[in-house]
Amino acid sequence: MGQQFDLLKARLNEISDVNHATAVLGWEQETYMPSGAAKSRSEQLGTLSKISHEMFVAQATLKLLKAAAAEQDTMKNAKKAAIVNIAQQDYDRAHKLPSEFVAEMARVNSQATHAWIDARRQSKFELFAPWLKKNFDLARRAADYFGYQDHIYDALLDQYEPGMKSAEVTNIFADLRDQTVPLVKAIVAHKDRVSDDCLHGQFDKQVQEDLAKKVATQLGYDFNRGRMDYTAHPFCTHFSIDDVRITTRTDETMFNTMFFSVMHEVGHALYEQGVSHDYERTPTGTGCSLGLHESQSRMWENLVCRSRESWVHFYPQLCEALPVFKQTPFDTFYKAINKVEPSLIRVEADEVTYNLHIMVRFEMEMAMLEGKLKIKDVPEAWNAKYQDYLGLTPENDAVGCLQDVHWSGGLIGYFPTYTLGNLISVQMFERIKKDIPDLTEQFKRGEFSQLLAWLRKHLHQHGRRYAPTDLIKRATGKALTAKPYIAYLKSKFGDIYGLGG
């Protein structure tokens, strides 16, 4: 019984191993690889990507998928059925891409990432521009291979948020913009009510790292199955459910930078560490979608680690690690870490203005894919949008259009998932508070295990078993809506800035 499924799973296991070996090289490229190895690494990544793709789209895989799907014993087992169904979905998409094209994408993305690092270091967009053009050309070709009905962006977005359409994103963003802009203006009019001066100073890198690791452990991140390293742009990656790694960056003159970067990536890592081991080494053994993934990083970063209740527990630890904070009243610190101020850097943006950063990127991606925005004009267009949305103009490319790693890695269609994650995080958190009425009181005592247990049960363990829209409904009891998120922003920041109403 289940013989065909076992044969399929064995093949999926091998493909997964190749993919994770590729991921190890990608992680090392971002952390420890010498710059001179960029060309050879791109070839290695290209070769492994081609091997994995050819193994997956081979007729042998299709035969095993059909045989396993016809096997009654397999389909009666919900987890086995999920592995077969998800593998079939991935096969239906992957076989549309020629293997040589997959290898080409991997090589170009790798070299583009290295070029981006150099361009950002020198703050010279022209060093990255040729590679950005290549990546958008590849994205158009990929969209053509995948096929789409309404808009080219839909084919790319579907890779990260299955079933979501660019038209839906446009409507969500329009509603958020209408609600967010007046709130930002009201806060800016009372900006003198909150100061973040206490977050500026000299903060030893090792002390920051030790504190961040200590808090990450308290939240539930298992360092026996993970590690933390430094990179230009923080990210989380995994090579198995038992090897989930985070990266960060530091600023010794600003406390916010490392701490909340780590908490964000810990949210991603907790998701991956919580996937059922029944899905290990299969396509089902990872997060459901990037929107749901981002909901976890934003929940732990903002709803937990920027909450007043959590800092009742964390603040004494902070003052012990960095005694300078003993001079800062608790309420001053709490408001400081939640200060709202239009800024240039997305990953350091406050909760209220964050989605405006995403809107800039989404609109520029759409324009570049449609051919309405030429690559050479990206810095000028970026600066104009930042002036329009946030009232700021970047002083150079490094803090402007070169600040994100995504386009260098070919992650085009990815950015909207950040905003979707914000919406999901609040909607899910509201449901959790109903199920655990004393949740935030637990935070004051440094107790986060019940929150993690709820997430493990309702989200993490399922991996990709359910479609994103279905999983959101299962976890929260209703379809995704922006209303809870907007209400949360108005309540939290109305209180911090004394806006009333």
C-alpha positions as CSV (number, residue, x, y, z in Angstrom):
1,M,0.0,0.0,0.0
2,G,1.3,3.5,-0.9
3,Q,4.1,2.1,-3.1
4,Q,3.7,4.7,-5.8
5,F,3.6,7.5,-3.3
6,D,6.8,6.3,-1.7
7,L,8.5,6.3,-5.1
8,L,7.2,9.8,-5.8
9,K,8.4,11.0,-2.4
10,A,11.8,9.5,-2.9
11,R,12.2,11.5,-6.2
12,L,10.8,14.7,-4.6
13,N,13.3,14.2,-1.7
14,E,16.2,14.1,-4.2
15,I,15.0,17.2,-6.0
16,S,14.6,19.0,-2.7
17,D,18.1,18.1,-1.7
18,V,19.4,19.7,-4.9
19,N,17.3,22.8,-4.3
20,H,18.6,23.2,-0.8
21,A,22.2,22.7,-1.9
22,T,21.5,25.6,-4.3
23,A,20.1,27.6,-1.4
24,V,23.2,27.0,0.7
25,L,25.3,28.5,-2.1
26,G,22.9,31.4,-2.3
27,W,23.1,32.1,1.4
28,E,26.9,31.9,1.4
29,Q,27.0,34.3,-1.5
30,E,25.2,36.8,0.6
31,T,27.3,36.3,3.8
32,Y,30.9,35.0,3.4
33,M,31.7,34.5,-0.3
34,P,34.7,36.5,-1.5
35,S,33.8,39.0,-4.2
36,G,36.1,37.4,-6.7
37,A,34.0,34.3,-6.7
38,A,30.9,35.9,-8.2
39,K,31.4,34.5,-11.8
40,S,32.1,31.0,-10.7
41,R,29.3,31.0,-8.2
42,S,26.8,32.1,-10.8
43,E,27.8,29.1,-13.0
44,Q,27.4,26.8,-10.0
45,L,24.0,28.1,-9.2
46,G,23.0,27.9,-12.9
47,T,24.1,24.3,-13.1
48,L,22.3,23.2,-10.0
49,S,19.1,25.1,-10.9
50,K,19.1,23.4,-14.3
51,I,19.7,19.9,-12.8
52,S,16.8,20.4,-10.3
53,H,14.5,21.7,-13.0
54,E,15.2,18.9,-15.4
55,M,14.7,16.3,-12.7
56,F,11.4,17.9,-11.7
57,V,9.8,18.3,-15.2
58,A,11.0,15.0,-16.5
59,Q,8.5,12.5,-17.7
60,A,9.5,10.1,-14.9
61,T,8.2,12.7,-12.4
62,L,4.9,13.1,-14.2
63,K,4.4,9.4,-14.3
64,L,5.0,9.1,-10.6
65,L,2.6,12.0,-9.9
66,K,-0.2,10.3,-11.9
67,A,0.5,7.0,-10.3
68,A,0.5,8.4,-6.8
69,A,-2.7,10.4,-7.5
70,A,-4.5,7.2,-8.6
71,E,-3.4,5.3,-5.5
72,Q,-6.4,5.2,-3.1
73,D,-4.2,4.6,0.0
74,T,-2.3,7.8,-0.7
75,M,-5.3,10.0,-1.4
76,K,-7.1,8.9,1.7
77,N,-4.2,10.2,3.8
78,A,-4.6,14.0,3.9
79,K,-0.9,14.8,4.3
80,K,0.2,12.4,1.5
81,A,-2.6,13.9,-0.7
82,A,-1.3,17.4,0.0
83,I,2.2,16.4,-1.0
84,V,0.9,15.0,-4.3
85,N,-1.4,17.9,-5.0
86,I,1.2,20.6,-4.3
87,A,3.9,18.8,-6.4
88,Q,1.4,18.5,-9.2
89,Q,0.7,22.3,-9.0
90,D,4.4,23.1,-9.1
91,Y,4.9,20.7,-12.0
92,D,2.2,22.3,-14.0
93,R,4.0,25.6,-13.6
94,A,7.6,24.5,-13.8
95,H,7.3,22.4,-17.0
96,K,6.3,25.6,-18.9
97,L,9.9,26.9,-18.4
98,P,12.7,25.4,-20.5
99,S,15.6,24.1,-18.5
100,E,18.1,26.4,-20.3
101,F,16.0,29.4,-19.4
102,V,16.0,28.4,-15.7
103,A,19.8,28.0,-15.7
104,E,20.1,31.4,-17.5
105,M,17.9,33.1,-14.8
106,A,20.0,31.6,-12.0
107,R,23.3,32.7,-13.6
108,V,22.0,36.2,-14.3
109,N,20.4,36.6,-10.9
110,S,23.6,35.6,-9.2
111,Q,25.8,38.0,-11.1
112,A,23.2,40.8,-10.8
113,T,23.2,40.3,-7.0
114,H,27.0,40.8,-6.9
115,A,26.7,43.8,-9.2
116,W,24.0,45.3,-6.9
117,I,26.2,44.9,-3.8
118,D,29.0,46.8,-5.6
119,A,26.6,49.4,-7.0
120,R,25.1,50.0,-3.6
121,R,28.5,50.3,-2.0
122,Q,29.5,52.9,-4.4
123,S,26.0,54.4,-4.7
124,K,26.1,54.2,-8.5
125,F,23.0,53.0,-10.2
126,E,24.7,52.8,-13.6
127,L,26.8,49.9,-12.4
128,F,23.6,47.9,-11.7
129,A,21.4,49.2,-14.6
130,P,22.5,46.6,-17.2
131,W,21.7,43.8,-14.8
132,L,18.4,45.2,-13.9
133,K,17.5,45.4,-17.5
134,K,18.4,41.7,-18.0
135,N,16.3,40.7,-15.0
136,F,13.2,42.5,-16.2
137,D,13.7,41.0,-19.7
138,L,13.9,37.6,-18.0
139,A,10.8,38.4,-16.0
140,R,8.8,39.2,-19.2
141,R,10.0,36.0,-20.8
142,A,9.0,34.0,-17.7
143,A,5.6,35.6,-17.7
144,D,5.1,34.7,-21.3
145,Y,6.1,31.1,-20.6
146,F,3.6,31.0,-17.7
147,G,0.9,32.8,-19.6
148,Y,-1.6,35.3,-18.2
149,Q,-5.0,36.7,-19.1
150,D,-5.3,40.3,-17.8
151,H,-1.9,41.7,-17.0
152,I,1.7,40.5,-17.3
153,Y,2.2,41.2,-13.6
154,D,-0.3,38.5,-12.6
155,A,2.0,35.8,-13.9
156,L,4.8,37.0,-11.7
157,L,2.8,37.8,-8.6
158,D,1.3,34.3,-8.7
159,Q,4.7,32.8,-7.9
160,Y,4.7,34.4,-4.5
161,E,1.0,34.8,-3.7
162,P,-1.0,32.1,-5.6
163,G,-4.3,33.3,-6.9
164,M,-3.7,37.0,-6.3
165,K,-4.2,39.5,-9.2
166,S,-2.5,42.8,-9.7
167,A,-6.0,44.4,-10.0
168,E,-6.8,43.3,-6.4
169,V,-3.5,44.7,-5.2
170,T,-4.2,48.0,-6.9
171,N,-7.6,48.2,-5.2
172,I,-6.2,47.3,-1.8
173,F,-3.4,49.9,-2.2
174,A,-5.9,52.6,-3.2
175,D,-7.9,52.0,-0.1
176,L,-4.8,52.0,2.1
177,R,-3.5,55.1,0.5
178,D,-6.8,56.9,1.1
179,Q,-6.8,55.9,4.8
180,T,-3.0,56.2,5.5
181,V,-2.2,59.6,4.0
182,P,-4.6,61.6,6.3
183,L,-3.2,59.7,9.3
184,V,0.4,60.5,8.4
185,K,-0.5,64.1,8.0
186,A,-2.2,64.2,11.4
187,I,0.8,62.6,13.0
188,V,3.3,64.9,11.3
189,A,1.3,67.9,12.6
190,H,2.0,66.6,16.1
191,K,5.5,65.1,15.5
192,D,6.9,67.1,18.5
193,R,5.0,64.7,20.8
194,V,7.4,61.8,20.1
195,S,11.2,61.9,20.1
196,D,13.5,59.0,19.2
197,D,16.7,60.8,20.5
198,C,17.2,58.0,23.0
199,L,17.7,55.5,20.1
200,H,20.7,57.4,18.8
201,G,24.1,57.0,20.4
202,Q,26.9,54.5,20.5
203,F,25.8,50.9,20.9
204,D,28.4,48.1,20.8
205,K,27.7,45.7,17.9
206,Q,28.4,42.5,20.0
207,V,26.1,43.8,22.9
208,Q,23.3,44.4,20.3
209,E,23.8,40.9,18.8
210,D,23.8,39.2,22.2
211,L,20.6,41.0,23.2
212,A,18.9,40.3,19.9
213,K,19.8,36.6,20.2
214,K,18.5,36.4,23.8
215,V,15.2,37.9,22.9
216,A,14.9,35.7,19.7
217,T,15.4,32.7,22.0
218,Q,12.7,33.9,24.3
219,L,10.3,34.2,21.4
220,G,10.9,30.6,20.5
221,Y,13.6,30.6,17.8
222,D,15.6,27.5,18.1
223,F,19.3,28.2,17.6
224,N,20.1,24.5,17.7
225,R,18.2,24.5,14.3
226,G,19.4,27.9,13.1
227,R,22.0,30.6,13.2
228,M,22.4,34.3,12.7
229,D,24.9,36.0,10.3
230,Y,25.5,39.4,8.8
231,T,24.6,40.6,5.3
232,A,23.9,43.7,3.3
233,H,20.2,43.1,3.3
234,P,18.7,40.9,6.0
235,F,16.8,37.8,5.0
236,C,15.8,34.3,6.3
237,T,16.5,31.1,4.4
238,H,16.1,27.4,5.2
239,F,17.8,24.2,4.0
240,S,15.5,22.0,6.0
241,I,12.9,22.3,8.7
242,D,15.9,21.8,11.1
243,D,18.2,24.3,9.4
244,V,16.5,27.7,9.3
245,R,18.9,30.7,9.2
246,I,18.5,34.4,9.7
247,T,20.8,37.3,8.7
248,T,20.9,40.9,9.9
249,R,22.9,44.1,9.7
250,T,23.9,46.5,12.4
251,D,24.3,50.2,13.0
252,E,26.3,51.1,16.0
253,T,24.8,54.6,16.1
254,M,21.1,53.5,16.1
255,F,19.5,50.9,18.4
256,N,16.5,50.2,16.1
257,T,18.4,48.8,13.1
258,M,19.6,45.4,14.3
259,F,17.1,44.6,17.0
260,F,13.9,44.9,14.9
261,S,15.6,43.4,11.8
262,V,16.3,40.3,13.8
263,M,12.8,40.1,15.2
264,H,11.4,40.4,11.7
265,E,13.5,37.6,10.4
266,V,12.8,35.5,13.5
267,G,9.1,35.7,12.5
268,H,9.9,34.1,9.2
269,A,12.2,31.5,10.9
270,L,9.6,30.5,13.4
271,Y,7.2,29.7,10.5
272,E,9.7,27.5,8.8
273,Q,10.8,25.8,12.0
274,G,7.1,25.0,12.7
275,V,6.3,23.1,9.5
276,S,5.3,19.5,10.1
277,H,8.2,17.1,9.6
278,D,5.8,15.0,7.5
279,Y,6.4,17.5,4.7
280,E,10.2,17.5,5.0
281,R,12.1,17.4,1.7
282,T,8.9,17.9,-0.3
283,P,7.4,21.0,-2.1
284,T,4.8,21.2,0.7
285,G,7.4,21.6,3.4
286,T,7.6,25.4,3.5
287,G,5.4,28.5,4.1
288,C,2.1,28.7,2.2
289,S,2.8,32.0,0.5
290,L,4.9,35.1,0.9
291,G,1.9,37.1,2.2
292,L,1.4,34.6,5.0
293,H,5.1,34.4,5.6
294,E,5.3,38.2,5.9
295,S,2.3,38.1,8.3
296,Q,4.5,36.2,10.6
297,S,7.5,38.5,10.4
298,R,5.4,41.6,10.8
299,M,3.4,40.0,13.7
300,W,6.5,39.2,15.7
301,E,8.3,42.4,14.8
302,N,5.5,44.9,15.3
303,L,2.5,43.4,17.1
304,V,4.7,41.6,19.6
305,C,8.1,43.3,19.8
306,R,6.9,46.9,19.4
307,S,4.1,46.5,21.9
308,R,4.0,48.2,25.2
309,E,3.3,45.0,27.0
310,S,6.4,43.1,25.6
311,W,8.7,45.9,26.7
312,V,7.5,45.6,30.2
313,H,9.4,42.4,30.1
314,F,12.2,43.3,27.7
315,Y,13.1,46.8,29.0
316,P,15.0,45.6,32.1
317,Q,17.1,43.3,29.9
318,L,17.8,46.2,27.6
319,C,18.9,48.5,30.5
320,E,21.2,45.7,31.8
321,A,22.8,45.2,28.4
322,L,23.0,48.9,27.5
323,P,22.9,50.9,30.8
324,V,22.5,54.2,28.9
325,F,18.8,53.4,28.6
326,K,18.4,53.6,32.4
327,Q,18.3,57.3,31.9
328,T,15.3,57.0,29.5
329,P,11.8,56.7,31.0
330,F,9.9,53.6,29.8
331,D,7.1,55.5,28.1
332,T,9.7,57.7,26.2
333,F,11.4,54.6,24.9
334,Y,8.1,52.9,23.9
335,K,7.0,55.9,21.9
336,A,10.5,56.2,20.4
337,I,10.4,52.7,18.9
338,N,7.0,53.5,17.4
339,K,7.8,56.9,16.1
340,V,6.1,57.8,12.8
341,E,8.2,59.8,10.4
342,P,8.4,59.6,6.7
343,S,11.8,58.1,5.8
344,L,13.8,56.8,2.9
345,I,14.6,53.3,4.0
346,R,11.8,50.7,3.7
347,V,13.2,48.2,6.2
348,E,13.5,50.9,8.8
349,A,10.1,52.5,8.1
350,D,7.4,52.8,10.8
351,E,4.2,50.9,10.7
352,V,2.1,53.8,9.3
353,T,4.3,54.8,6.4
354,Y,5.6,51.3,5.5
355,N,3.0,50.5,2.9
356,L,3.8,53.7,1.0
357,H,7.2,52.3,0.4
358,I,5.7,49.2,-1.1
359,M,3.3,51.2,-3.3
360,V,6.3,52.9,-4.9
361,R,7.9,49.6,-5.7
362,F,4.7,48.0,-7.0
363,E,4.0,50.9,-9.3
364,M,7.5,51.0,-10.7
365,E,7.5,47.3,-11.3
366,M,4.3,47.6,-13.2
367,A,5.7,50.5,-15.3
368,M,8.9,48.7,-16.1
369,L,7.1,45.5,-17.2
370,E,4.8,47.5,-19.3
371,G,7.7,49.4,-20.9
372,K,6.4,52.7,-19.7
373,L,9.5,53.3,-17.5
374,K,13.0,52.8,-19.0
375,I,15.7,51.3,-16.8
376,K,17.9,54.3,-17.2
377,D,15.2,56.5,-15.7
378,V,14.6,54.4,-12.6
379,P,16.5,56.7,-10.2
380,E,14.7,59.8,-11.4
381,A,11.3,58.0,-11.2
382,W,12.1,56.6,-7.8
383,N,13.0,60.0,-6.4
384,A,9.9,61.6,-7.8
385,K,7.6,58.9,-6.2
386,Y,9.3,59.3,-2.9
387,Q,8.8,63.0,-3.0
388,D,5.2,62.5,-4.0
389,Y,4.4,59.7,-1.4
390,L,6.7,60.6,1.5
391,G,7.7,64.2,0.9
392,L,11.4,63.1,0.7
393,T,14.0,63.0,-2.0
394,P,16.9,60.4,-1.6
395,E,20.3,62.1,-1.5
396,N,21.9,59.2,-3.4
397,D,21.1,55.9,-5.1
398,A,22.2,53.8,-2.1
399,V,19.4,55.1,0.0
400,G,17.1,55.3,-3.0
401,C,16.5,52.8,-5.8
402,L,19.5,50.6,-4.7
403,Q,18.3,49.9,-1.2
404,D,16.5,46.6,-1.8
405,V,18.1,43.3,-2.9
406,H,14.9,41.9,-4.5
407,W,15.3,43.1,-8.1
408,S,18.9,41.9,-8.3
409,G,17.7,38.4,-7.3
410,G,14.9,38.5,-10.0
411,L,12.2,38.7,-7.3
412,I,9.9,40.8,-9.4
413,G,6.2,40.6,-8.3
414,Y,7.3,40.0,-4.7
415,F,6.9,43.4,-3.0
416,P,3.0,43.5,-2.7
417,T,3.3,40.5,-0.4
418,Y,4.8,42.7,2.3
419,T,1.6,44.8,2.5
420,L,-0.6,41.7,2.3
421,G,1.4,40.4,5.2
422,N,0.6,43.5,7.2
423,L,-3.1,43.0,6.7
424,I,-3.0,39.3,7.5
425,S,-0.9,39.8,10.6
426,V,-3.5,42.1,12.3
427,Q,-6.5,40.1,11.2
428,M,-4.9,36.9,12.6
429,F,-3.8,38.6,15.8
430,E,-7.3,39.8,16.5
431,R,-8.5,36.2,16.2
432,I,-5.7,35.0,18.5
433,K,-6.7,37.5,21.2
434,K,-10.2,36.1,21.1
435,D,-8.9,32.6,21.6
436,I,-6.3,33.7,24.2
437,P,-8.0,36.6,26.1
438,D,-5.0,37.3,28.3
439,L,-2.4,37.2,25.5
440,T,-0.9,40.6,25.9
441,E,-0.8,40.2,29.7
442,Q,1.3,37.1,29.0
443,F,3.7,39.3,27.1
444,K,4.4,41.4,30.2
445,R,5.6,38.2,31.9
446,G,7.8,37.3,28.9
447,E,5.5,34.4,28.0
448,F,5.2,33.9,24.2
449,S,4.7,30.2,24.1
450,Q,0.9,30.2,23.8
451,L,1.1,32.6,20.9
452,L,3.6,30.4,19.1
453,A,1.6,27.3,19.9
454,W,-1.5,28.9,18.4
455,L,0.4,29.7,15.2
456,R,2.0,26.3,15.1
457,K,-1.5,24.7,15.2
458,H,-3.4,27.0,12.9
459,L,-0.7,28.0,10.4
460,H,2.9,26.8,10.7
461,Q,2.4,23.0,10.7
462,H,0.4,23.0,7.5
463,G,3.2,24.2,5.2
464,R,1.7,24.6,1.8
465,R,-1.1,22.1,2.3
466,Y,-3.9,24.7,1.8
467,A,-4.2,27.6,-0.6
468,P,-3.5,31.0,0.9
469,T,-7.1,32.2,0.8
470,D,-8.3,29.0,2.4
471,L,-5.7,29.1,5.1
472,I,-6.5,32.7,6.0
473,K,-10.2,31.7,6.3
474,R,-9.3,28.6,8.4
475,A,-7.1,30.6,10.7
476,T,-9.2,33.8,11.1
477,G,-12.7,32.7,10.2
478,K,-13.1,35.2,7.4
479,A,-11.6,36.4,4.1
480,L,-8.8,38.9,4.0
481,T,-9.9,42.5,4.6
482,A,-7.9,45.7,5.3
483,K,-10.4,47.0,8.0
484,P,-8.7,45.4,11.1
485,Y,-5.3,46.7,10.0
486,I,-6.5,50.3,9.4
487,A,-8.4,50.3,12.7
488,Y,-5.2,49.0,14.4
489,L,-3.1,51.8,13.0
490,K,-5.6,54.5,14.0
491,S,-6.0,53.2,17.5
492,K,-2.3,52.5,18.3
493,F,-0.9,55.7,16.8
494,G,-3.8,57.8,17.7
495,D,-3.0,56.9,21.3
496,I,0.8,57.4,21.0
497,Y,0.3,60.9,19.4
498,G,-2.7,61.9,21.3
499,L,-4.9,62.4,18.2
500,G,-8.2,61.7,19.9
501,G,-11.2,60.3,18.1
